[in-house]
Amino acid sequence: MYTKKLHLLSSSNGQAFMLPKIIRTGIHRHEGTGVRKTQMATQYRKAYVPVTLDVDKEGAILPRLIWWDNGVIFQIDQILYKCRATSKKVGGGGIRYTVQIRGKESFLFHEGDKWFVEAKEDNCS
């Protein structure tokens, strides 16, 4: 069973659009209690993304924008933390940037010459 929620987002040009958030739920029966819905674990995939960045005069890399394949651009509001780390959700690693986008924390990984994020998998089957 799937529950669909819509989230209002705005693009960099100020236009608003809706993105569905799909939550997979499982149904479990317990003796004498009827049916209970519980949220199942979210699946993630490694999504390589183009990143627009700045390099300061000391050579520090400062990511500014994340570009999705569908044309959506996410502006990074703030870089909160930077460290060498691995992704526990999708594997791989390198330099992990903890960034704030629209008030929410997210991880952005710099792996060699590529950038990736831990994207939620669409499980519509």
N, C-alpha and C positions, 0 to 999 in steps of 0.2 A: 504494500500500500504506500502511496506517495501523497504528501501534503505539499501544496504549492503556495508559497508566499511571494508577494511582489515587493521589491525594494525600489524606492524612488532614488535615482542617481542623477547627477548633472554632469554634462561633459565640459571640457575645457572652454567651449564656446558659449556656455551658459544654458544650453538647451537641456531640458529634463527628459529622461527616458526611464522606462521600467525594465528591470531585470528580474526574472523569476529565480527564487531560491527554492530548490526542491529538497525536502527533508524526507528521508526514507524512514518509514516506521515499520516495526514488526509487531505482530499480534501474538500474545502469549496467553494461554488459558491456565488459570489457577483454580484448584478445587474449591468450589463454594464461593468464588469471588467474581465469576464472569470473565469478561475479556478486558485486558489491559493493553494499552499501546505504549511502546517504548521506542525511543529514538535509537537507530542503529548507528554504528560507527561510519563516519564520513570517509569516503575513498578519495585519495589525492593522486595526482599525476605530476610529473616533472614537466613544466611548460617553459621552453626556452622563449625568451622575449627580447625584442630590441629595447635598448635603454638609451635615453639621451642623458649625457652627463657633462659636468664641468670638471676641469682639472685646475687646482689652484697653483700658485707659484712655487709651492714646496712639492708639487707632484701628487698631492692627495686627490683621490677620485671621489667626486660628489655626484651620485646619481640624482637626476631631477625629474625624469618622466619615464613611465613604463608604457609600452605600446602593445596592445593585444592584437591578435590576427584579424579580429573583426573590426578593427579601426578605432576601438575605444582607447583613449589615452588617459592614464592615471597620473596626476601630478603628485610628486612626493612632497608632503608638507614639511617634513622634518626627518633628519637622520638621527635616531635615538642612540644607536650603539653600533659598533663595528668590531668584529672579531673573527678569527679562524674557527670554523665549525662545520659539522656535517648536518645534512637534512635527515632528521629522524623519520619523516613521513614518506620521502620519495627516494632517498639515497643520494649519493653525490655530496659535494661540498666545495669548500674553498673559503672565500671571505664572505661572511654572512652580515648583511646590513639589516638591522632592525629599523624599519622605517614607519612613519606615520602617514597614512593616506586617508583623507576625509575623517580624521579623528580615530581611526582604528590602526592598531599595530599589525605589521606584516613583515615577513622575511623576504629579502631579495638576496640571491646568491650570485657571486662573481666566481665562476668556475673556469679558470684558464682565460680564454678569450671570449667566453660566452656568459650570458646572464640567464638565470632561471628563477621561477617562483614555484611554490607548492600550490597548484591549482586544484580546486575541488572538482572531482570527477562527476560528470552527468550520468547518473544511473537511471535511465528511463525505461529499463526493461522489466 
